[in-house]
Amino acid sequence: MTFRLLTYQVRICLTYLTEAGNTLDRESLYTIINEVTSTHLKEEAMSIADQLRQEGRQEGREEGRQEGERMILQRLIARKFGELDYVSQEKLNHAGLEELECWGERILDAKTLEEVFGE
């Protein structure tokens, strides 16, 4: 087996272990990496781990921003139109960031809740 193929296989395994919904935590990942005997493979594995960690941070920031938009919009809607009914609350809970931002702009001019949601 060539070194390049082995490096590729390590990359695939680490990516799978961290992205496939497994509950592999950072400690376990580092334990696996430290068991690799080749210095080059260990460096490659650390590079992959760093990249995946950065992607995880980015996803966390995006989720936090989305949740913040949702909370602000919910407060604005409640203040302007009263508490949300179940259907509207569910719509708000399942909206993506772009949709929340759009609704956040619409609330400024909307006269009804339906106008906010574009119905």
N, C-alpha and C positions, 0 to 999 in steps of 0.2 A: 504494500500500500504506500503510495507516495505521500510525502509530507503535506503537499497542497490538498490532497483529497482528505487526509486526516483533519487538517485545519477546517476545511469546509464542513466535515461531519460534526466537528465540535461546535461550530457556529450554528448549525441546524439544531443540534440537541439542546444547546443553551437557549436558543430562541424559542424552541418548542416548550421547554420546561418553564419559561417565564411568561409566555404569552398564551398558552393553551388552557388557561383557566386553572392550572395547578396551583396549589397553595405553597409553592416553593418560596421561602422567605430569603432575605438577604444572607443570613447566616449559613443556610444550607447551600446557597449558590456559591459562597466563598469557600465552603468546605470542599465542594466538588472541584472548584478551580484549584485549590491548594493541593489536591491529590494528583493533579496533572504534573507529570515529571518533566516534560519538555518546557524549557524556558520560553521558546517562541509560542508554543501552544498556550502557555499560561498567560503571556502578554495578550494574545489574541482573545482569550476567554475574558480577561479583565476589560479589554476594549469593548467587547460585546456587552458585558455586564454594565459598563458605564453608559453605553448608548441606550440600553434598555431602561436604565434608571432615569436617564434624561427624558426619555419618552414618557415614562410614568409620571414624572414631575409635570411635564407639559399637559398631560391628560388631567392631572389633578387641578392645575391652574384653570383649565377650561371648564371643568366641572364646578369649581368654586365660583367662577365668573357667572356661569349659568344659574347657579343657585342664588347668587346675589341679585341677579336681574329678576329672578322669579319672586324673591322676597320683597323687593322694592315694588314691583308691579302689583303684587298682592295687596300691599299696604295702600298704594295709590288707589286701586280699584275699590277697596273697602272704604276708604275715606270719601271717594266721589260717588259711589253707587251703593254702598252697603256691603255686607258680607256676601261672599260668593255662594251660589247654590252648588250642589254636588257636581253637576255636569260641568259647570264652568271651572270649578276647582280642579277637576280631573284634567280638563283641557290645559289648564295652566301647569299642572304637575308634569304633563307629558310633552310639553312644548320644548322645542330646541332653542338654542341661543338666538338664532336669526329671527325666529318667530316672536320670542320674548322682546327682543329689541324693537321689532316692528310695532308690537302692541304698546310698548312703552312710549313710542312716539305718537301713536294714535290716541292714547288716553288724554293727551293735552287738548285735543279739539273735540273729542267724542262727547256726544250728548246722552248716549245710551251705552250699556255694556256690549250690546250687539255690534255697535260701531267700533268698539275697541277690538273685538275678535274678528271683525270684517264679515259679519254675517248679514 
